[in-house]
Amino acid sequence: MVMERSKNEIVVVGAVYPGVEFFLDDYFNSLERQTNSEFDLLLVNDGFKGLDSLLEKRSLNWICENVTGSISLNRRILIHKALEMGYRKIIFTDTDDTFEENRVEVLNNMLDKDPVIVNDLDILDIQGNKIIKRYFSKRYSEAEMITKNYLLTGNLMGFSNTAVQSEVFRDIPALQSGESIAFDWYLWSSVLLLGNNARFTSETSTKYRIYENNTAGLPQLLDEENILKGVEVKRQHYDLMAKLNNEYSALMKEYNWLSKKIEIKPWRQKYIEALKSHAIDNHIWWENIRTPSEVGII
């Protein structure tokens, strides 16, 4: 079932998929408790059975579109659908997270002044217990401007803690092509590369749930599995970004080299130990995956 778009100018967007059903009640509850309820909820559903029946029990004004594709493709479909429907402001969510009750209100107000907003995170365990409060505030100050250089070696702009004026997404290359494990990093890097700076706020937060199915948790563990994954994420990311701007070419070459070098087991262990000994406190996503020269090895 697809409901018609209401008169709201704000849309909250998210993706649903098999496995996320354990968190949907918390997700919907947090949206129903928002202090500003003048928004629509636009979801893409990749294979989850029974979503419509869950939504029909809710007071949310919802729109659901069935999709089948990769994470990158489904995110693109979601954004294009929001643009096609004429929403002026887009607030992103991950459906395994929850949100402070003032999130829509704060982001809506801030989007009247700035084109892109990134809000803070409260880190939760799988049961929803708070582990770290206001994680990003330990690095960034209220109303700090986030430029493209902030996303050069890592990412603080996920799909669960960002919002945008929809006009920003016109003619963004990342919305046209390019498969990426870290599609959020690729998308927002593309946006900021074009001069659309973001504003940070800790006046509201996303309650970011950490569990084994996260593409990237925070803080990210520096074990062998996560390091190998992180190297591939960064190699892929810089390959894509180098197609948009030459300033990423050096990083592209370094991570293409690293992805081959790390296959040598004795050198891999040396690299892993170097990363651990040079770990950055309160790091952002992927920031602790670094080049050998950054951690003092060759």
C-alpha positions, 0 to 999 in steps of 0.5 A, spaced: 500 500 500 502 506 498 499 513 501 498 519 497 503 525 499 500 529 504 501 537 505 508 536 509 514 539 506 518 535 511 520 527 509 523 522 514 526 517 510 529 510 511 530 503 508 527 496 511 530 489 510 529 482 513 533 482 519 531 489 522 524 487 524 527 486 531 528 494 532 522 497 528 517 497 534 522 502 537 524 506 531 516 507 529 515 509 537 521 514 536 518 517 530 511 517 533 514 521 539 517 527 535 515 534 538 514 536 531 509 531 527 508 535 521 512 530 516 511 524 512 515 517 513 518 514 506 520 507 506 523 503 501 522 495 503 527 490 500 524 484 502 521 484 508 514 481 509 508 484 513 511 491 513 504 494 511 500 491 516 505 494 521 505 501 518 497 501 518 497 500 526 501 507 526 499 514 527 505 516 522 503 518 515 507 513 511 509 512 504 512 505 502 515 503 496 518 496 494 525 495 491 530 490 490 537 492 490 544 493 493 544 498 499 547 503 494 541 502 489 536 502 494 538 509 497 539 512 491 531 510 489 529 513 496 532 519 495 530 520 488 523 518 490 523 524 495 525 529 490 520 526 485 515 527 490 517 535 491 519 535 499 523 541 501 527 537 507 529 530 507 531 527 514 535 521 514 534 515 518 536 508 519 531 503 521 535 500 527 536 506 530 531 511 534 532 518 535 531 524 541 524 526 541 526 533 538 530 531 532 525 533 527 524 539 530 531 541 531 533 539 524 527 542 521 529 549 524 536 548 522 535 547 515 531 554 514 538 557 515 543 551 512 543 546 507 546 540 510 545 538 518 549 533 521 547 531 528 550 528 534 550 520 536 548 517 543 551 510 542 547 504 544 548 497 545 543 492 542 538 492 548 538 499 547 542 501 553 546 507 552 554 506 552 556 513 550 552 520 550 554 525 545 559 521 542 561 527 536 561 532 541 567 530 544 570 532 537 566 538 534 563 544 537 556 546 537 554 549 530 561 548 527 561 548 520 563 541 517 567 542 510 569 537 505 576 536 508 572 533 515 571 527 510 577 526 507 580 520 512 573 518 515 566 520 516 562 523 521 555 523 516 551 517 516 544 516 514 542 516 521 544 523 523 543 527 517 538 532 514 538 536 507 535 541 503 532 537 497 535 542 492 542 540 494 541 533 491 540 536 484 546 534 479 550 530 485 554 525 481 553 520 487 546 519 486 547 517 479 552 511 479 558 508 483 557 502 488 560 503 495 560 499 501 560 506 505 555 509 500 553 515 506 560 517 506 561 517 498 554 521 498 556 526 503 563 527 500 560 528 493 555 533 496 561 537 500 565 537 494 561 542 491 561 547 496 555 545 500 557 545 507 554 542 513 552 544 520 554 540 526 549 540 532 548 536 539 542 539 540 539 533 538 541 526 537 540 519 533 541 513 538 545 509 534 545 502 536 551 497 535 550 490 534 554 485 529 550 486 523 552 494 523 556 495 516 560 500 521 559 501 528 562 506 533 567 505 536 570 501 531 574 495 533 581 494 530 581 487 529 583 483 523 576 482 520 574 490 521 581 492 518 581 488 512 574 490 511 576 498 512 581 497 507 577 495 502 572 500 504 577 506 503 580 503 497 573 503 494 571 510 496 577 513 494 577 510 487 570 513 486 572 520 489 578 520 484 573 520 479 570 526 481 576 530 484 584 529 483 585 531 490 583 524 492 588 521 487 594 520 491 589 516 497 586 512 491 593 510 489 595 508 497 589 504 498 590 500 492 597 499 494 595 497 501 589 492 499 595 488 495 600 489 500 596 487 506 595 480 503 602 478 505 600 475 512 607 477 516 606 484 513 599 484 515 600 483 522 605 488 523 600 493 520 595 491 524 599 492 531 601 499 528 594 501 527 592 499 534 598 503 537 596 509 533 589 509 534 585 515 534 580 516 540 573 518 539 574 517 532 569 517 526 567 512 521 573 509 518 578 514 521 582 509 524 584 505 518 590 509 516 596 508 511 602 505 513 606 512 512 601 515 517 602 509 522 610 509 521 611 503 517 612 502 510 
